[in-house]
Amino acid sequence: MMKEYKKCQSCSMPIKKSEDRGTERNSEKSSSYCKHCYQEGEFTQKNISVEEMKEFVKGKCMEMGFPKFLQACSLEI
């Protein structure tokens, strides 16, 4: 059995419930990625670099009103 991560290995979003998980091609839940990053066995943001992903996540954290110190912590991928 594969390890089931508690936060997305792409964006670091906490994965608390099964419905927060992405899906594989066979419709099984992903053990590594959230539903925002991974669907039907593919990444939702194709051809994005690690640095671009960090900036994307930082922007989302700012949109959601996270304090700056939490934004920095969540980006340690």
PDB file with SEQRES, HELIX, SHEET and CRYST1 records, atoms N, CA, C and O in Angstrom:
SEQRES   1 A   77  MET MET LYS GLU TYR LYS LYS CYS GLN SER CYS SER MET          
SEQRES   2 A   77  PRO ILE LYS LYS SER GLU ASP ARG GLY THR GLU ARG ASN          
SEQRES   3 A   77  SER GLU LYS SER SER SER TYR CYS LYS HIS CYS TYR GLN          
SEQRES   4 A   77  GLU GLY GLU PHE THR GLN LYS ASN ILE SER VAL GLU GLU          
SEQRES   5 A   77  MET LYS GLU PHE VAL LYS GLY LYS CYS MET GLU MET GLY          
SEQRES   6 A   77  PHE PRO LYS PHE LEU GLN ALA CYS SER LEU GLU ILE              
HELIX    1 AA1 SER A   18  ASP A   20  5                                   3    
HELIX    2 AA2 VAL A   50  GLU A   63  1                                  14    
HELIX    3 AA3 LYS A   68  SER A   74  1                                   7    
SHEET    1 AA1 4 LYS A  29  CYS A  34  0                                        
SHEET    2 AA1 4 ARG A  21  THR A  23 -1                                        
SHEET    3 AA1 4 TYR A  38  GLN A  39  1                                        
SHEET    4 AA1 4 GLU A  42  PHE A  43 -1                                        
CRYST1    1.000    1.000    1.000  90.00  90.00  90.00 P 1           1          
ATOM      1  N   MET A   1       0.833  -1.184   0.000  1.00  0.00           N  
ATOM      2  CA  MET A   1       0.000   0.000   0.000  1.00  0.00           C  
ATOM      3  C   MET A   1       0.881   1.253   0.000  1.00  0.00           C  
ATOM      4  O   MET A   1       1.864   1.332   0.737  1.00  0.00           O  
ATOM      5  N   MET A   2       0.515   2.235  -0.841  1.00  0.00           N  
ATOM      6  CA  MET A   2       1.292   3.462  -0.929  1.00  0.00           C  
ATOM      7  C   MET A   2       1.001   4.372   0.255  1.00  0.00           C  
ATOM      8  O   MET A   2      -0.093   4.361   0.820  1.00  0.00           O  
ATOM      9  N   LYS A   3       2.011   5.162   0.617  1.00  0.00           N  
ATOM     10  CA  LYS A   3       1.831   6.145   1.679  1.00  0.00           C  
ATOM     11  C   LYS A   3       0.811   7.180   1.234  1.00  0.00           C  
ATOM     12  O   LYS A   3       0.857   7.642   0.094  1.00  0.00           O  
ATOM     13  N   GLU A   4      -0.097   7.545   2.104  1.00  0.00           N  
ATOM     14  CA  GLU A   4      -1.088   8.559   1.815  1.00  0.00           C  
ATOM     15  C   GLU A   4      -0.649   9.852   2.502  1.00  0.00           C  
ATOM     16  O   GLU A   4      -0.678   9.945   3.729  1.00  0.00           O  
ATOM     17  N   TYR A   5      -0.250  10.831   1.726  1.00  0.00           N  
ATOM     18  CA  TYR A   5       0.259  12.087   2.257  1.00  0.00           C  
ATOM     19  C   TYR A   5      -0.863  12.936   2.843  1.00  0.00           C  
ATOM     20  O   TYR A   5      -1.999  12.901   2.368  1.00  0.00           O  
ATOM     21  N   LYS A   6      -0.528  13.698   3.881  1.00  0.00           N  
ATOM     22  CA  LYS A   6      -1.504  14.554   4.552  1.00  0.00           C  
ATOM     23  C   LYS A   6      -1.551  15.950   3.951  1.00  0.00           C  
ATOM     24  O   LYS A   6      -2.441  16.736   4.273  1.00  0.00           O  
ATOM     25  N   LYS A   7      -0.593  16.264   3.076  1.00  0.00           N  
ATOM     26  CA  LYS A   7      -0.667  17.509   2.333  1.00  0.00           C  
ATOM     27  C   LYS A   7      -0.203  17.258   0.908  1.00  0.00           C  
ATOM     28  O   LYS A   7       0.629  16.388   0.649  1.00  0.00           O  
ATOM     29  N   CYS A   8      -0.751  18.027   0.006  1.00  0.00           N  
ATOM     30  CA  CYS A   8      -0.474  17.851  -1.418  1.00  0.00           C  
ATOM     31  C   CYS A   8       1.023  18.002  -1.689  1.00  0.00           C  
ATOM     32  O   CYS A   8       1.656  18.949  -1.221  1.00  0.00           O  
ATOM     33  N   GLN A   9       1.568  17.076  -2.436  1.00  0.00           N  
ATOM     34  CA  GLN A   9       2.986  17.096  -2.761  1.00  0.00           C  
ATOM     35  C   GLN A   9       3.307  18.083  -3.878  1.00  0.00           C  
ATOM     36  O   GLN A   9       4.464  18.223  -4.273  1.00  0.00           O  
ATOM     37  N   SER A  10       2.294  18.760  -4.380  1.00  0.00           N  
ATOM     38  CA  SER A  10       2.496  19.787  -5.399  1.00  0.00           C  
ATOM     39  C   SER A  10       2.356  21.187  -4.809  1.00  0.00           C  
ATOM     40  O   SER A  10       3.248  22.019  -4.976  1.00  0.00           O  
ATOM     41  N   CYS A  11       1.242  21.457  -4.119  1.00  0.00           N  
ATOM     42  CA  CYS A  11       0.974  22.817  -3.631  1.00  0.00           C  
ATOM     43  C   CYS A  11       1.040  22.954  -2.112  1.00  0.00           C  
ATOM     44  O   CYS A  11       0.987  24.070  -1.595  1.00  0.00           O  
ATOM     45  N   SER A  12       1.152  21.865  -1.403  1.00  0.00           N  
ATOM     46  CA  SER A  12       1.230  21.826   0.069  1.00  0.00           C  
ATOM     47  C   SER A  12      -0.096  22.063   0.780  1.00  0.00           C  
ATOM     48  O   SER A  12      -0.111  22.254   1.996  1.00  0.00           O  
ATOM     49  N   MET A  13      -1.204  22.055   0.054  1.00  0.00           N  
ATOM     50  CA  MET A  13      -2.507  22.215   0.693  1.00  0.00           C  
ATOM     51  C   MET A  13      -2.779  21.009   1.591  1.00  0.00           C  
ATOM     52  O   MET A  13      -2.549  19.871   1.182  1.00  0.00           O  
ATOM     53  N   PRO A  14      -3.271  21.249   2.818  1.00  0.00           N  
ATOM     54  CA  PRO A  14      -3.632  20.117   3.681  1.00  0.00           C  
ATOM     55  C   PRO A  14      -4.735  19.275   3.025  1.00  0.00           C  
ATOM     56  O   PRO A  14      -5.682  19.812   2.450  1.00  0.00           O  
ATOM     57  N   ILE A  15      -4.597  17.964   3.121  1.00  0.00           N  
ATOM     58  CA  ILE A  15      -5.608  17.040   2.606  1.00  0.00           C  
ATOM     59  C   ILE A  15      -6.220  16.359   3.821  1.00  0.00           C  
ATOM     60  O   ILE A  15      -5.667  15.408   4.373  1.00  0.00           O  
ATOM     61  N   LYS A  16      -7.378  16.874   4.221  1.00  0.00           N  
ATOM     62  CA  LYS A  16      -8.025  16.394   5.440  1.00  0.00           C  
ATOM     63  C   LYS A  16      -9.077  15.330   5.178  1.00  0.00           C  
ATOM     64  O   LYS A  16      -9.297  14.447   6.008  1.00  0.00           O  
ATOM     65  N   LYS A  17      -9.730  15.416   4.017  1.00  0.00           N  
ATOM     66  CA  LYS A  17     -10.819  14.480   3.701  1.00  0.00           C  
ATOM     67  C   LYS A  17     -10.534  13.800   2.363  1.00  0.00           C  
ATOM     68  O   LYS A  17      -9.795  14.321   1.528  1.00  0.00           O  
ATOM     69  N   SER A  18     -11.122  12.656   2.184  1.00  0.00           N  
ATOM     70  CA  SER A  18     -10.960  11.910   0.934  1.00  0.00           C  
ATOM     71  C   SER A  18     -11.354  12.746  -0.274  1.00  0.00           C  
ATOM     72  O   SER A  18     -10.710  12.672  -1.320  1.00  0.00           O  
ATOM     73  N   GLU A  19     -12.411  13.540  -0.134  1.00  0.00           N  
ATOM     74  CA  GLU A  19     -12.876  14.340  -1.273  1.00  0.00           C  
ATOM     75  C   GLU A  19     -11.930  15.490  -1.624  1.00  0.00           C  
ATOM     76  O   GLU A  19     -12.110  16.139  -2.654  1.00  0.00           O  
ATOM     77  N   ASP A  20     -10.927  15.752  -0.783  1.00  0.00           N  
ATOM     78  CA  ASP A  20      -9.907  16.765  -1.092  1.00  0.00           C  
ATOM     79  C   ASP A  20      -8.817  16.207  -2.010  1.00  0.00           C  
ATOM     80  O   ASP A  20      -8.015  16.964  -2.558  1.00  0.00           O  
ATOM     81  N   ARG A  21      -8.789  14.879  -2.174  1.00  0.00           N  
ATOM     82  CA  ARG A  21      -7.747  14.237  -2.975  1.00  0.00           C  
ATOM     83  C   ARG A  21      -8.056  14.299  -4.464  1.00  0.00           C  
ATOM     84  O   ARG A  21      -9.215  14.270  -4.877  1.00  0.00           O  
ATOM     85  N   GLY A  22      -6.991  14.386  -5.264  1.00  0.00           N  
ATOM     86  CA  GLY A  22      -7.143  14.303  -6.704  1.00  0.00           C  
ATOM     87  C   GLY A  22      -7.488  12.878  -7.105  1.00  0.00           C  
ATOM     88  O   GLY A  22      -7.614  11.995  -6.257  1.00  0.00           O  
ATOM     89  N   THR A  23      -7.639  12.663  -8.411  1.00  0.00           N  
ATOM     90  CA  THR A  23      -7.998  11.328  -8.886  1.00  0.00           C  
ATOM     91  C   THR A  23      -6.998  10.816  -9.918  1.00  0.00           C  
ATOM     92  O   THR A  23      -6.384  11.583 -10.659  1.00  0.00           O  
ATOM     93  N   GLU A  24      -6.862   9.513  -9.937  1.00  0.00           N  
ATOM     94  CA  GLU A  24      -6.035   8.839 -10.939  1.00  0.00           C  
ATOM     95  C   GLU A  24      -6.892   8.563 -12.169  1.00  0.00           C  
ATOM     96  O   GLU A  24      -8.101   8.795 -12.148  1.00  0.00           O  
ATOM     97  N   ARG A  25      -6.274   8.069 -13.240  1.00  0.00           N  
ATOM     98  CA  ARG A  25      -7.014   7.766 -14.475  1.00  0.00           C  
ATOM     99  C   ARG A  25      -8.146   6.764 -14.244  1.00  0.00           C  
ATOM    100  O   ARG A  25      -9.186   6.829 -14.899  1.00  0.00           O  
ATOM    101  N   ASN A  26      -7.934   5.844 -13.315  1.00  0.00           N  
ATOM    102  CA  ASN A  26      -8.936   4.808 -13.029  1.00  0.00           C  
ATOM    103  C   ASN A  26      -9.960   5.265 -11.986  1.00  0.00           C  
ATOM    104  O   ASN A  26     -10.714   4.445 -11.462  1.00  0.00           O  
ATOM    105  N   SER A  27      -9.992   6.555 -11.684  1.00  0.00           N  
ATOM    106  CA  SER A  27     -10.925   7.192 -10.735  1.00  0.00           C  
ATOM    107  C   SER A  27     -10.601   6.945  -9.267  1.00  0.00           C  
ATOM    108  O   SER A  27     -11.335   7.412  -8.395  1.00  0.00           O  
ATOM    109  N   GLU A  28      -9.517   6.220  -8.967  1.00  0.00           N  
ATOM    110  CA  GLU A  28      -9.103   6.055  -7.574  1.00  0.00           C  
ATOM    111  C   GLU A  28      -8.550   7.373  -7.070  1.00  0.00           C  
ATOM    112  O   GLU A  28      -8.077   8.196  -7.853  1.00  0.00           O  
ATOM    113  N   LYS A  29      -8.611   7.574  -5.751  1.00  0.00           N  
ATOM    114  CA  LYS A  29      -8.087   8.789  -5.138  1.00  0.00           C  
ATOM    115  C   LYS A  29      -6.558   8.766  -5.163  1.00  0.00           C  
ATOM    116  O   LYS A  29      -5.940   7.723  -4.956  1.00  0.00           O  
ATOM    117  N   SER A  30      -5.970   9.909  -5.415  1.00  0.00           N  
ATOM    118  CA  SER A  30      -4.516  10.042  -5.416  1.00  0.00           C  
ATOM    119  C   SER A  30      -4.001  10.002  -3.983  1.00  0.00           C  
ATOM    120  O   SER A  30      -4.622  10.565  -3.082  1.00  0.00           O  
ATOM    121  N   SER A  31      -2.896   9.354  -3.775  1.00  0.00           N  
ATOM    122  CA  SER A  31      -2.302   9.313  -2.441  1.00  0.00           C  
ATOM    123  C   SER A  31      -1.376  10.506  -2.213  1.00  0.00           C  
ATOM    124  O   SER A  31      -0.934  10.743  -1.088  1.00  0.00           O  
ATOM    125  N   SER A  32      -1.078  11.264  -3.284  1.00  0.00           N  
ATOM    126  CA  SER A  32      -0.079  12.328  -3.192  1.00  0.00           C  
ATOM    127  C   SER A  32      -0.572  13.741  -3.463  1.00  0.00           C  
ATOM    128  O   SER A  32       0.022  14.701  -2.974  1.00  0.00           O  
ATOM    129  N   TYR A  33      -1.645  13.888  -4.230  1.00  0.00           N  
ATOM    130  CA  TYR A  33      -2.026  15.217  -4.706  1.00  0.00           C  
ATOM    131  C   TYR A  33      -3.475  15.579  -4.394  1.00  0.00           C  
ATOM    132  O   TYR A  33      -4.335  14.709  -4.257  1.00  0.00           O  
ATOM    133  N   CYS A  34      -3.724  16.885  -4.285  1.00  0.00           N  
ATOM    134  CA  CYS A  34      -5.076  17.384  -4.026  1.00  0.00           C  
ATOM    135  C   CYS A  34      -5.877  17.491  -5.321  1.00  0.00           C  
ATOM    136  O   CYS A  34      -5.335  17.378  -6.420  1.00  0.00           O  
ATOM    137  N   LYS A  35      -7.184  17.712  -5.161  1.00  0.00           N  
ATOM    138  CA  LYS A  35      -8.087  17.800  -6.306  1.00  0.00           C  
ATOM    139  C   LYS A  35      -7.836  19.042  -7.154  1.00  0.00           C  
ATOM    140  O   LYS A  35      -8.231  19.082  -8.320  1.00  0.00           O  
ATOM    141  N   HIS A  36      -7.190  20.046  -6.591  1.00  0.00           N  
ATOM    142  CA  HIS A  36      -6.909  21.263  -7.358  1.00  0.00           C  
ATOM    143  C   HIS A  36      -5.704  21.090  -8.278  1.00  0.00           C  
ATOM    144  O   HIS A  36      -5.610  21.751  -9.312  1.00  0.00           O  
ATOM    145  N   CYS A  37      -4.795  20.215  -7.908  1.00  0.00           N  
ATOM    146  CA  CYS A  37      -3.557  20.022  -8.678  1.00  0.00           C  
ATOM    147  C   CYS A  37      -3.606  18.830  -9.630  1.00  0.00           C  
ATOM    148  O   CYS A  37      -2.894  18.812 -10.634  1.00  0.00           O  
ATOM    149  N   TYR A  38      -4.441  17.833  -9.324  1.00  0.00           N  
ATOM    150  CA  TYR A  38      -4.353  16.555 -10.033  1.00  0.00           C  
ATOM    151  C   TYR A  38      -5.734  15.964 -10.253  1.00  0.00           C  
ATOM    152  O   TYR A  38      -6.461  15.707  -9.293  1.00  0.00           O  
ATOM    153  N   GLN A  39      -6.103  15.747 -11.510  1.00  0.00           N  
ATOM    154  CA  GLN A  39      -7.406  15.164 -11.842  1.00  0.00           C  
ATOM    155  C   GLN A  39      -7.257  14.192 -13.004  1.00  0.00           C  
ATOM    156  O   GLN A  39      -6.596  14.481 -14.001  1.00  0.00           O  
ATOM    157  N   GLU A  40      -7.886  13.035 -12.850  1.00  0.00           N  
ATOM    158  CA  GLU A  40      -7.871  11.994 -13.883  1.00  0.00           C  
ATOM    159  C   GLU A  40      -6.453  11.636 -14.333  1.00  0.00           C  
ATOM    160  O   GLU A  40      -6.195  11.420 -15.517  1.00  0.00           O  
ATOM    161  N   GLY A  41      -5.535  11.579 -13.352  1.00  0.00           N  
ATOM    162  CA  GLY A  41      -4.170  11.150 -13.630  1.00  0.00           C  
ATOM    163  C   GLY A  41      -3.262  12.190 -14.261  1.00  0.00           C  
ATOM    164  O   GLY A  41      -2.171  11.861 -14.726  1.00  0.00           O  
ATOM    165  N   GLU A  42      -3.702  13.445 -14.280  1.00  0.00           N  
ATOM    166  CA  GLU A  42      -2.884  14.503 -14.881  1.00  0.00           C  
ATOM    167  C   GLU A  42      -2.902  15.744 -14.002  1.00  0.00           C  
ATOM    168  O   GLU A  42      -3.878  16.020 -13.303  1.00  0.00           O  
ATOM    169  N   PHE A  43      -1.797  16.487 -14.053  1.00  0.00           N  
ATOM    170  CA  PHE A  43      -1.741  17.754 -13.334  1.00  0.00           C  
ATOM    171  C   PHE A  43      -2.631  18.768 -14.029  1.00  0.00           C  
ATOM    172  O   PHE A  43      -2.688  18.816 -15.258  1.00  0.00           O  
ATOM    173  N   THR A  44      -3.320  19.571 -13.247  1.00  0.00           N  
ATOM    174  CA  THR A  44      -4.227  20.564 -13.813  1.00  0.00           C  
ATOM    175  C   THR A  44      -3.464  21.754 -14.398  1.00  0.00           C  
ATOM    176  O   THR A  44      -3.942  22.397 -15.332  1.00  0.00           O  
ATOM    177  N   GLN A  45      -2.294  22.045 -13.860  1.00  0.00           N  
ATOM    178  CA  GLN A  45      -1.449  23.134 -14.368  1.00  0.00           C  
ATOM    179  C   GLN A  45      -0.265  22.497 -15.089  1.00  0.00           C  
ATOM    180  O   GLN A  45       0.748  22.164 -14.475  1.00  0.00           O  
ATOM    181  N   LYS A  46      -0.409  22.337 -16.379  1.00  0.00           N  
ATOM    182  CA  LYS A  46       0.642  21.682 -17.158  1.00  0.00           C  
ATOM    183  C   LYS A  46       1.772  22.665 -17.457  1.00  0.00           C  
ATOM    184  O   LYS A  46       1.547  23.869 -17.576  1.00  0.00           O  
ATOM    185  N   ASN A  47       2.971  22.144 -17.573  1.00  0.00           N  
ATOM    186  CA  ASN A  47       4.152  22.923 -17.951  1.00  0.00           C  
ATOM    187  C   ASN A  47       4.415  24.105 -17.024  1.00  0.00           C  
ATOM    188  O   ASN A  47       4.741  25.200 -17.482  1.00  0.00           O  
ATOM    189  N   ILE A  48       4.273  23.882 -15.737  1.00  0.00           N  
ATOM    190  CA  ILE A  48       4.548  24.932 -14.759  1.00  0.00           C  
ATOM    191  C   ILE A  48       5.797  24.525 -13.975  1.00  0.00           C  
ATOM    192  O   ILE A  48       5.940  23.369 -13.574  1.00  0.00           O  
ATOM    193  N   SER A  49       6.687  25.475 -13.764  1.00  0.00           N  
ATOM    194  CA  SER A  49       7.921  25.188 -13.027  1.00  0.00           C  
ATOM    195  C   SER A  49       7.639  25.239 -11.523  1.00  0.00           C  
ATOM    196  O   SER A  49       6.579  25.695 -11.095  1.00  0.00           O  
ATOM    197  N   VAL A  50       8.589  24.771 -10.741  1.00  0.00           N  
ATOM    198  CA  VAL A  50       8.456  24.806  -9.286  1.00  0.00           C  
ATOM    199  C   VAL A  50       8.319  26.253  -8.825  1.00  0.00           C  
ATOM    200  O   VAL A  50       7.479  26.560  -7.979  1.00  0.00           O  
ATOM    201  N   GLU A  51       9.135  27.136  -9.373  1.00  0.00           N  
ATOM    202  CA  GLU A  51       9.078  28.544  -8.988  1.00  0.00           C  
ATOM    203  C   GLU A  51       7.726  29.166  -9.346  1.00  0.00           C  
ATOM    204  O   GLU A  51       7.171  29.939  -8.564  1.00  0.00           O  
ATOM    205  N   GLU A  52       7.200  28.832 -10.517  1.00  0.00           N  
ATOM    206  CA  GLU A  52       5.887  29.349 -10.919  1.00  0.00           C  
ATOM    207  C   GLU A  52       4.794  28.813  -9.994  1.00  0.00           C  
ATOM    208  O   GLU A  52       3.852  29.529  -9.655  1.00  0.00           O  
ATOM    209  N   MET A  53       4.927  27.555  -9.592  1.00  0.00           N  
ATOM    210  CA  MET A  53       3.942  26.964  -8.680  1.00  0.00           C  
ATOM    211  C   MET A  53       3.998  27.657  -7.323  1.00  0.00           C  
ATOM    212  O   MET A  53       2.956  27.919  -6.721  1.00  0.00           O  
ATOM    213  N   LYS A  54       5.187  27.953  -6.840  1.00  0.00           N  
ATOM    214  CA  LYS A  54       5.332  28.665  -5.569  1.00  0.00           C  
ATOM    215  C   LYS A  54       4.641  30.019  -5.636  1.00  0.00           C  
ATOM    216  O   LYS A  54       3.940  30.405  -4.701  1.00  0.00           O  
ATOM    217  N   GLU A  55       4.829  30.732  -6.720  1.00  0.00           N  
ATOM    218  CA  GLU A  55       4.192  32.037  -6.887  1.00  0.00           C  
ATOM    219  C   GLU A  55       2.673  31.907  -6.962  1.00  0.00           C  
ATOM    220  O   GLU A  55       1.949  32.730  -6.401  1.00  0.00           O  
ATOM    221  N   PHE A  56       2.193  30.884  -7.648  1.00  0.00           N  
ATOM    222  CA  PHE A  56       0.753  30.630  -7.753  1.00  0.00           C  
ATOM    223  C   PHE A  56       0.157  30.380  -6.367  1.00  0.00           C  
ATOM    224  O   PHE A  56      -0.871  30.957  -6.014  1.00  0.00           O  
ATOM    225  N   VAL A  57       0.806  29.520  -5.587  1.00  0.00           N  
ATOM    226  CA  VAL A  57       0.321  29.188  -4.243  1.00  0.00           C  
ATOM    227  C   VAL A  57       0.381  30.425  -3.347  1.00  0.00           C  
ATOM    228  O   VAL A  57      -0.540  30.680  -2.571  1.00  0.00           O  
ATOM    229  N   LYS A  58       1.455  31.182  -3.454  1.00  0.00           N  
ATOM    230  CA  LYS A  58       1.591  32.414  -2.665  1.00  0.00           C  
ATOM    231  C   LYS A  58       0.434  33.363  -2.971  1.00  0.00           C  
ATOM    232  O   LYS A  58      -0.141  33.956  -2.058  1.00  0.00           O  
ATOM    233  N   GLY A  59       0.095  33.509  -4.243  1.00  0.00           N  
ATOM    234  CA  GLY A  59      -1.025  34.362  -4.645  1.00  0.00           C  
ATOM    235  C   GLY A  59      -2.342  33.887  -4.057  1.00  0.00           C  
ATOM    236  O   GLY A  59      -3.148  34.689  -3.584  1.00  0.00           O  
ATOM    237  N   LYS A  60      -2.558  32.569  -4.089  1.00  0.00           N  
ATOM    238  CA  LYS A  60      -3.792  32.007  -3.524  1.00  0.00           C  
ATOM    239  C   LYS A  60      -3.855  32.249  -2.013  1.00  0.00           C  
ATOM    240  O   LYS A  60      -4.916  32.570  -1.478  1.00  0.00           O  
ATOM    241  N   CYS A  61      -2.733  32.096  -1.339  1.00  0.00           N  
ATOM    242  CA  CYS A  61      -2.688  32.343   0.113  1.00  0.00           C  
ATOM    243  C   CYS A  61      -3.022  33.800   0.417  1.00  0.00           C  
ATOM    244  O   CYS A  61      -3.748  34.094   1.366  1.00  0.00           O  
ATOM    245  N   MET A  62      -2.488  34.704  -0.395  1.00  0.00           N  
ATOM    246  CA  MET A  62      -2.764  36.127  -0.205  1.00  0.00           C  
ATOM    247  C   MET A  62      -4.249  36.412  -0.441  1.00  0.00           C  
ATOM    248  O   MET A  62      -4.869  37.160   0.316  1.00  0.00           O  
ATOM    249  N   GLU A  63      -4.820  35.810  -1.497  1.00  0.00           N  
ATOM    250  CA  GLU A  63      -6.249  35.961  -1.798  1.00  0.00           C  
ATOM    251  C   GLU A  63      -7.116  35.532  -0.617  1.00  0.00           C  
ATOM    252  O   GLU A  63      -8.133  36.156  -0.314  1.00  0.00           O  
ATOM    253  N   MET A  64      -6.697  34.469   0.033  1.00  0.00           N  
ATOM    254  CA  MET A  64      -7.480  33.897   1.125  1.00  0.00           C  
ATOM    255  C   MET A  64      -7.211  34.589   2.462  1.00  0.00           C  
ATOM    256  O   MET A  64      -7.836  34.257   3.469  1.00  0.00           O  
ATOM    257  N   GLY A  65      -6.283  35.549   2.474  1.00  0.00           N  
ATOM    258  CA  GLY A  65      -6.020  36.321   3.680  1.00  0.00           C  
ATOM    259  C   GLY A  65      -5.117  35.666   4.697  1.00  0.00           C  
ATOM    260  O   GLY A  65      -5.156  36.028   5.873  1.00  0.00           O  
ATOM    261  N   PHE A  66      -4.295  34.702   4.274  1.00  0.00           N  
ATOM    262  CA  PHE A  66      -3.365  34.066   5.203  1.00  0.00           C  
ATOM    263  C   PHE A  66      -2.305  35.080   5.646  1.00  0.00           C  
ATOM    264  O   PHE A  66      -1.857  35.887   4.832  1.00  0.00           O  
ATOM    265  N   PRO A  67      -1.897  35.053   6.917  1.00  0.00           N  
ATOM    266  CA  PRO A  67      -0.816  35.927   7.370  1.00  0.00           C  
ATOM    267  C   PRO A  67       0.475  35.612   6.602  1.00  0.00           C  
ATOM    268  O   PRO A  67       0.697  34.475   6.184  1.00  0.00           O  
ATOM    269  N   LYS A  68       1.305  36.613   6.426  1.00  0.00           N  
ATOM    270  CA  LYS A  68       2.535  36.442   5.634  1.00  0.00           C  
ATOM    271  C   LYS A  68       3.430  35.323   6.163  1.00  0.00           C  
ATOM    272  O   LYS A  68       4.027  34.599   5.368  1.00  0.00           O  
ATOM    273  N   PHE A  69       3.540  35.159   7.498  1.00  0.00           N  
ATOM    274  CA  PHE A  69       4.427  34.115   8.015  1.00  0.00           C  
ATOM    275  C   PHE A  69       3.906  32.728   7.651  1.00  0.00           C  
ATOM    276  O   PHE A  69       4.708  31.810   7.475  1.00  0.00           O  
ATOM    277  N   LEU A  70       2.601  32.543   7.533  1.00  0.00           N  
ATOM    278  CA  LEU A  70       2.052  31.254   7.113  1.00  0.00           C  
ATOM    279  C   LEU A  70       2.249  31.028   5.621  1.00  0.00           C  
ATOM    280  O   LEU A  70       2.436  29.893   5.182  1.00  0.00           O  
ATOM    281  N   GLN A  71       2.209  32.095   4.848  1.00  0.00           N  
ATOM    282  CA  GLN A  71       2.431  31.975   3.404  1.00  0.00           C  
ATOM    283  C   GLN A  71       3.824  31.436   3.149  1.00  0.00           C  
ATOM    284  O   GLN A  71       3.997  30.548   2.315  1.00  0.00           O  
ATOM    285  N   ALA A  72       4.810  31.949   3.843  1.00  0.00           N  
ATOM    286  CA  ALA A  72       6.195  31.503   3.662  1.00  0.00           C  
ATOM    287  C   ALA A  72       6.355  30.039   4.059  1.00  0.00           C  
ATOM    288  O   ALA A  72       7.040  29.281   3.371  1.00  0.00           O  
ATOM    289  N   CYS A  73       5.732  29.639   5.160  1.00  0.00           N  
ATOM    290  CA  CYS A  73       5.840  28.250   5.629  1.00  0.00           C  
ATOM    291  C   CYS A  73       5.204  27.278   4.657  1.00  0.00           C  
ATOM    292  O   CYS A  73       5.725  26.183   4.446  1.00  0.00           O  
ATOM    293  N   SER A  74       4.092  27.660   4.066  1.00  0.00           N  
ATOM    294  CA  SER A  74       3.375  26.731   3.183  1.00  0.00           C  
ATOM    295  C   SER A  74       4.106  26.516   1.862  1.00  0.00           C  
ATOM    296  O   SER A  74       3.808  25.566   1.138  1.00  0.00           O  
ATOM    297  N   LEU A  75       5.058  27.387   1.543  1.00  0.00           N  
ATOM    298  CA  LEU A  75       5.752  27.265   0.272  1.00  0.00           C  
ATOM    299  C   LEU A  75       7.016  26.436   0.335  1.00  0.00           C  
ATOM    300  O   LEU A  75       7.711  26.303  -0.672  1.00  0.00           O  
ATOM    301  N   GLU A  76       7.329  25.882   1.475  1.00  0.00           N  
ATOM    302  CA  GLU A  76       8.514  25.049   1.601  1.00  0.00           C  
ATOM    303  C   GLU A  76       8.206  23.674   1.063  1.00  0.00           C  
ATOM    304  O   GLU A  76       7.802  22.780   1.806  1.00  0.00           O  
ATOM    305  N   ILE A  77       8.400  23.506  -0.234  1.00  0.00           N  
ATOM    306  CA  ILE A  77       8.069  22.271  -0.929  1.00  0.00           C  
ATOM    307  C   ILE A  77       9.294  21.380  -1.014  1.00  0.00           C  
ATOM    308  O   ILE A  77       9.222  20.284  -1.569  1.00  0.00           O  
TER     309      ILE A  77                                                      
END                                                                             
